[in-house]
Amino acid sequence: MNIKIFIKAGALSMALICGLQAPAAAQSGQTSPRGRLLTLKECTDYAIENNISLIQSRLDEEAAEIDLLTAKAGMLPSVSASTNQGVSGNWFNNSAAHKNSYNGSYGVSASWTLLRQ
């Protein structure tokens, strides 16, 4: 849903509520929780800031943007690398027959999804 529609609808309904209640409050001497009567601008600002539907719409919009970035990131290639090194030998016997051995392995891999069904 369009966020502008929620803003207009919420502001209009809050303005109507405040507009209908303000004369009655003025006649009976009632005040707002802030201790004074609210102006129409204050009523609409309060309605926009605290409208649950509007807040939910903003959060849905942010979640959609995150989903879009995640989908775009899924189209990028992935690359990984690994290394392994080892040493083995007989440390207590220094004769020529017992030499140390060294080994190592290295790897790089890459993948890129070209088509998803």
N, C-alpha and C positions, 0 to 999 in steps of 0.2 A: 504494500500500500504506500501511497505517497505521503511523505512526512509533512508536506505543506498542508494537506487536507486535515491531518490531525491537529496541526497548529491552529488553523482557522476554526475548526469545529470546537476545539477545546477552549480557545480564547472567546469565541462567540457564546458558548454555553456558560462560561464563568462570568462573562460580562453581563449576561442576562440575569444570572443568579445574584450577582452583586448589585445590579441595577434594581432588581425587585426587592432586595432586602435592605438596601441603604435607606429608602424613605421610611420603612417600618422601624429600622434601628434608630434613625434620627428622631422619630416621633416618640419612641419609648425610651430614648436615652441610652440605648445599648451601644457598646463599642466593640471593636475587634479584639482579638487576643493581644494585639500590640498596644491596646489602650486608646485607640483612636479609630475614626472611620477611615476606611480605605478608599482611595481614589479609584477611578475606572482603570487607569494605567497600572496601578498596584495590583488590582484584582486580576487583570489579564496577565501580568508578569508572573504572579503567583501561580495562576492556572497553568501557564506554559511550563514553568519550572517543576511543578509537582504532578503533572498529568502522567499517570502510569502508562497509558497507551503510547504516549509520545516518548517516554523514557524507554519502553520496550522496543519501539520502532528504531530508536537510535542504536540500541544494543544489537538489534537484528542487522542493521546496516553495517555496524562494525564487524560482526561475525561474518557477514557475506564478504567483506573486504579481506578478512583473514583467510577465508576459504578460497578466494580468488588467488591470493598470493601463494597459498599452499599448492593449488593446482598448477600455477605457473612454475613453481619450484620443482614439481614432479616431472616437468618436461626437460629439465636440465640433466646432463650426464652426471653419473656418480663415479668417483674415482677412489680407490683405496690402495694402500701400500702396506707391505709387511716386511720385517727383517727378523732374522734369527741367526745367532752365532753361538758356537760352542767350542769348548776345549776339553779334551780328554787325554789321559796319560797316566803313567805310573810315577807318582811323585816321590816315591820312596826308593826307587831303584834307578840310578843314573847311568846304567850301562847303555851301550849303543843299541842293543836290541829292543830296549823299551823307550821308544821316542814318544813324544807328545804328538797329538793330532789336533788339528784345528779345522773346523768346518763352519760354513755359513750358507745361508740361503736368503735370497732376496726376491721379492715379488711385487708386481704392480698389476692391478686389474682395473678395468674401466667398463662401464655399461651405460647404454643409452637406449631407452625405450622409444622406438620409432612409431609404433602403432598400438593403440589400445582398443580392445573391442568390448 
